[in-house]
Amino acid sequence: MTTERIIRGMAGFFVLLSLALGVEISPLFHSTWWLAFTAFVGLNLLQSAFTGFCPPEILLKRLGVKSGGCGGKACE
């Protein structure tokens, strides 16, 4: 698995989790303040698209996870 796929998975998980905790009709509702975390994740994804700066990617690379690129069948 590549850094890009892990980061996409992490972002999706955090968005879904924060929505589950922040939307009042959810059985996991805790506080509407969790929606601020959803916005935080979205803003980080947006700035990363423009700047290329992504702290989780730096950490994953230091842990030895390979970067994306054309390593899978989708690139052939």
C-alpha positions in Angstrom: 0.0 0.0 0.0 1.3 3.5 -0.9 1.3 6.7 1.1 -1.4 8.2 -1.1 -3.8 5.3 -0.5 -3.2 5.3 3.2 -3.8 9.0 3.5 -7.0 8.8 1.5 -8.2 6.0 3.7 -7.3 8.0 6.8 -9.1 11.1 5.6 -12.2 9.1 4.7 -12.2 7.3 8.0 -11.9 10.6 10.0 -14.6 12.3 8.0 -17.0 9.5 8.5 -16.1 9.2 12.2 -16.5 12.9 12.9 -19.8 13.0 11.0 -21.1 10.0 13.1 -20.1 11.8 16.3 -21.3 15.2 15.2 -24.7 14.7 13.5 -27.6 14.6 15.9 -29.5 11.8 14.2 -26.5 9.4 14.4 -26.7 6.8 17.1 -23.0 7.7 18.0 -23.8 11.4 18.4 -21.6 13.1 21.0 -21.4 16.8 20.1 -21.9 19.0 17.1 -18.3 20.3 17.7 -17.1 17.1 15.9 -18.2 18.8 12.7 -15.3 21.2 13.1 -13.0 18.2 12.8 -14.7 17.3 9.5 -14.0 20.9 8.3 -10.4 20.6 9.5 -9.8 17.4 7.5 -11.4 19.0 4.4 -9.3 22.1 4.7 -6.1 20.0 5.0 -7.0 18.0 1.9 -7.7 21.2 0.0 -4.4 22.9 1.0 -2.5 19.7 0.3 -3.9 19.7 -3.2 -2.5 23.1 -3.9 0.8 23.1 -1.9 1.8 19.4 -1.9 2.5 19.7 1.9 1.0 16.8 3.8 2.4 16.0 7.3 1.0 12.4 7.4 2.8 11.7 4.2 6.1 12.9 5.7 5.5 10.6 8.7 4.6 7.6 6.5 7.7 8.0 4.4 9.9 8.1 7.5 8.2 4.9 8.6 9.3 3.3 5.3 6.0 3.3 3.4 6.6 3.7 -0.3 5.3 6.6 -2.3 2.6 6.3 -5.0 3.4 6.6 -8.6 3.0 3.9 -11.2 3.4 0.8 -9.1 -0.1 -0.7 -9.7 -2.0 -2.0 -12.6 -3.9 1.3 -13.0 -0.7 2.9 -14.5 0.0 0.2 -17.1 
